[in-house]
Amino acid sequence: MREPEQRERDAGIPACHLVPGRPGVRCQYCLFAADALRSGRRCLSAWLNGMAADLCRGASRRSVYRPRARCRDPEVLNRLGSYERYRPEAALDAVLCSHAALYCFMNAKTFEYAVSLAVNLRGDTDTVGACCGALAGAYWGFSAIPERWIRVLETATG
């Protein structure tokens, strides 16, 4: 079994994006994760983490979307580097999942629309929704989460 810190670094986007009122902590963690994942196939996670960190700092979607310079994986560069060319596919494959999350986020005008689009794709949508929701949360903030979603979650976790 891997050490806990290794599991955290392997995650596509850290869950801390949903913690309200602590932007400094979110950005610091995202930067750590992005820096830790820049080699090989892990550039996929670094790409999304880097975007999330920049979004937490208030950057626009278009300014944070750019092929990540240190990513050397041709499949990742092709799929994420030109996300608009491909239809999103919700799959267990990390590249396809990350592409679908990026596609939904970049094509949405609201947090709700981004996450709704992501979880309503056919296939394995829970991870796509979580990654898209992390990007959308970093961009639009905690206050953009619909109140009715929060109420349902608070009731369910009681």
N, C-alpha and C positions, 0 to 999 in steps of 0.2 A: 504494500500500500504506500502511496506517495505521501509525503509530508503535507500538512495543511497549506503551507505557503505555496507549494508547487501547484496544488489544486486551484488556489486563487489566481495564480498567474496564468493558468491554462484557460480560464474563463474568457469568453468572448468579450463581454462588457461587464464590469463590476456592478453589483446590485446597489452600491452606495449612491448611484445617481438618483434614487428615489427618496433619499433622506432629505427632508426639507430644511432649509435654513443653514446649511453647512457647506456652501460652495467651495471654500478653501480646501476642505478635507476631500471632497469629491475630486477636485482637479488634481490635487497632490497624488491621490491614489491612482487616478487614471494615467497620469504622467509616469508613475512608477511602472504600472502595468505595460504601458506602451513602450517604454525603454527596455523592459525586460523581455519583450517578445519580438524584437526586430529581426531576428535571424530565421532563415529558412521559412518553413510553412507557417511558423508562428507570426509572420508578418500580417497574416489575416486578422488576428486579434489585435495586433499593434495598430493596424489601420483603423479599426472601429474605435479602439480605446483612444487613439490620437484625435480622432474626430470628436469624440465625446468630451475629451479634456478641453479642446478648443471651443466647443459649444458652451461648456460651463463658464468659460471666460467671456461669453457674449459675442463670439464670432458668428457671422452669417453662415447659413448652410453652404452656399456656393463657395465661400472663401475656405471652408474647412474641407470641402470635397476636392481632393486632388490625389493623384497617384502618389502613394507614399514612397519617397525617394529610396529608402533602404530596402524595400521589398524586392526580392529577387525571384519570387515564384511566378513563372509565366502564367499559370492558370489564374492565380489571384489577381495579378495585374490586368489580365485580359477581362475577367468577369467584373471585378469591382472598378477597374479603371475606365470601363465604358459600360457602366451599369444600365444605361438607357437602351442599349442595343438588345438586351435580353429580357424575355418575360420572366417574372419572378417565379421560382419553383420552391415550394416549402418541402424540404427534404432533410434527411439526417446528415447529408453531406455538409461539412462545415462551409465550403465555398458557396454552395447553392443557398444555404441558410443565410449566410452573411450578405450575399447578393440580394436576396429577397427582402431582408430587413432594410438594407440601404435603399433599395428601389422604392419600397413603401414610404420610408421616411422622406426621401428626396422629392417624392411626387405628392405629398400631402400638404394641405394648408392649415391643418390643426392637429393637435395631439390625438384627439379622438379619431379623426379620419385615418391617421397614420397607423395607429394600433388596430383599428377595425379592419382596415385593408389587409394588414399583416395576418391577423388571426382568421380571416375569412378566405385565405388562399386554400386551395386543396392540398392536403398532405400533412406533414408534420409541422403544425403552425405554432405550437406553444413556444418553441425556442425562437422562431422568427418573430413572434409577438413580443417576447421578452427583449430581444436585441433591438428591435425597432422601438419599443417603448423606452428603452434606455437612451437611445439617441434622441427621441422626441422629448423625453423628460429633461435631458440636458439642454435642449434647445428652447422649449416652451416653458419649462419649469413645472414645479409641483402643482401650482395653482391651475394649470391647464388640464389636469386630470378631472374628468367630469365628476361632479358631486355624487351623482347616482352610482357611479362605479365605486367610489370610496365607501358609501353607505352599505352597499352589498358586501364589500370586503370586510368592513368592520363588523357587520352582522354575522358573516360566515366564520370569522376568527374569534368572535365574541369575547 
